[in-house]
């Protein structure tokens, strides 16, 4: 149970003075509360013995007031110090957790659901923070405060009465130990169930348009109800175990109080105890209930904190497959060429390569087109260029330096990436475009908007650049999202611009305008265009055609047309479809390669 403190010892050690002061003030507050019954005892005995005077009554009242006020002051101090430390711990772990998530590679996110990661970053982290605050409070109160009270009962009232009354408390300790082990397991299971439900809710909200389009509302509700029912069962079991603590404590202390009155009356009758001592003893017994309750809370909190810390630590101890080089080699200052040499890669868990023996060279000022059937390995190549996966075989080099020997951040600084799924943030158009270049001027932003053919759309928006796009750009159309993402990449002005099927949602005329603008503004930069629509790459200096992860054709548009194979067939087919007025954004790609 107390292994939780070992797990957060690194933080306690770093903030030792704050915790030392908090514990000191907490113990002073405990001493102040313990002094009150003794003052009351003296007053009662003086009244019973008829020895009380005005001066002694005034002195007792003044001393009790001073103890009460002093107790409140030190209580405020330990509250501020202790719970302030727990908030700081929560901030520290959340910051480290977020940094860790940002440096993890794609393989990590394929294994861990977003909803589960969110649960660990919120619910589990709050539980750990509570352990560092309320957990330490319950530890001190259930040990130090408990010992203070028992010592006062033994040394200033009656050893015999204390030993007799403490017997029922032994059963509390035994019960707490048994229930503590059960709570740890039950809480871990409830968190797993909650994470599953959280992930399901996140998926349903994110994909609400698809759910409605396929009229799957009832099916989603049914899945959510099933997940909610499972979470309810797990949490209900936890509540049932937790609910046993209160009756256990109350029954034990009710019995202990009854014993105290009975035995105390007997001792008073035999002049072994005074009425004032019995009153103070009962008050101490009542005060003893909180440390015992705190003991139960301590077991509960430590069990939950242990389970939650383990869940967070499980994420924090995972390392990316793409590791940083021990001695990174700098690349630059400028860009000259990007080379892929015999690149072969298979996704984790797959026995078949997604790309195999892929080679190409992209020089400064040139454009490379990558086309092929769905699943042919186009996006995989892009992911490897961005160091999202560890390369199994072959070499990818920038300016002749293998990217394995270059820091990941340095590699990615060469690229501006517009992915297939366009990620927009729930801010303004201005903030989304300036995401990669926050210091950009409004003129630079407007130029990027013009180059991405987004100017007309922007003029129709009342708030202009201050238009809020909503979560993931929910207020924008698919084509607007694509052009906004392209504008963001153009503003960053990277050495290598990657458009990964990023023109699929715009019409042919808009596509042609964007490509003309890119060719003009990026005449001295490199560009990679991945596309299904071949008009997007016909201007490229070199085009490679992938099939089953292999390059089956390569050359310029004119060379590939003369070759008369897959590219030729596909281009003729798409031109025919376009002239026929049919939608060709997602044309069939299963035409056979002409032999």
GIDA-V469213 format. One line per field, one symbol per residue. ss: DSSP state (@ for helix, = for strand, . for the rest). psi: psi as a letter, one per 20 degrees, with the letter a starting at -180 (. if undefined). burial: + if it has 9 or more other ideal C-beta (glycine too) atoms within 8 Angstrom, else -. A space follows every 50 residues. Layout:
BEGIN
ss=???
psi=???
burial=???
END
This chain:
BEGIN
ss=..@@@@@.@@@@@@.@@@@@@@@@@@@@@@@@@@@@@@@@@@@@@@@@.. ...@@@@@@@@@@@@@@@@@@@@@@@@@@@@@@@@@@@@@@@@@@@@@@@ @@@..@@@@@@..@@@@@@@@@@@@@@@@@@@@@@@@@@@@@@@@@@@@@ @@@@@@..@@@@@@@@@@@@@@@@@@@@@@@@@@@@@@@@@@@@@@@@@@ @@@@@@.@@@@@@...@@@@@@@@@@@@@@@@@@@@@@@@@@@@@@@@@@ @@@@@@@@@@@@@@@@@@@.....@@@@@@@@@@@@@@@@@@@@@@@@@@ @@@@@@@@@@@@@@@@....................=========..... ....=========...======.....@@@@@@@@.......======.. ==@@@..@@@@@..====.........=@@@@@@@@.....@@@@@@@@@ @...@@@@@....@@@.=..@@@....@@@@@@@@@@@@@@@...===== .......@@@@@@@@@@@@@@....=====...@@@.....======..= =====.@@@@@@@..@@@@@@@@@@@@@@................
psi=gjihhhhjhhgghhkhgghggghghghhhghghhhghhghgggghhggik jqrgghggggggghggggghggghggghgggghhhhhhggggghghgghg hhiqahhgihhpqghghgghifghhhgghhhifhghghgghifghghggg gghghifpgghghghighhhhggggggghghhggghgghhhgghgggghg ggggggkhggghhjlkghggggghggghhghggghhggggghihgghggg gghgghgggggghggghghjkiqqhhhgghghghghhhhghhghgghggg ghgggggghhgghhghipqqhnqqqhnppqpahapgqpppolppppqpiq ipphqplpprpprpjrppporrrpjijghggghhhjkiqppgqappqpkj ppihjqpghgghiiqopnrgoooqqlbrgghghjgimhjqrhghghghgg hjljggghhiphicijppirpkkhiqrghhgghghggghhhhlrhoppon ljjhjqrhghghgghggghgikhjrqppopqhoihiihiqhqpppqpkiq oiqqarggghhhhkcgggggggghhghghijqpkhmqqkkqqpp.
burial=+--++-++--++--+--++-++++++++++++++++++++++++++-+-- -----++--+--++--++-++--++-++--++++++++++-+++-+++-+ +--++-+++--+-++++++++-++++++++++++++++++++++++-+++ -+++--++-+++-+++-++-+++-+++-++++++-+++++++++++++++ ++++------++---+---+--++--++-++-+++-++--++-++--++- -++-+++-+++-+++-++----++++++++++++++++++++++++++++ +++++++++++++-++---+++--+--+--+---+-++++++++++---- ---++-++++-+++-+++++++---++++++++++++-+-+--++++++- +-+--+-+-+++-++++++--+-++--++++++++-+--+---+++-+++ +++++-++--+--++-++++-++--+--++++++++++++++-+++++++ ++++++---++++++-+++--+--++++++++++++++-+-++++++-++ ++++-++--++-+-+++++++-++--++-----+--+-+-+-+--
END
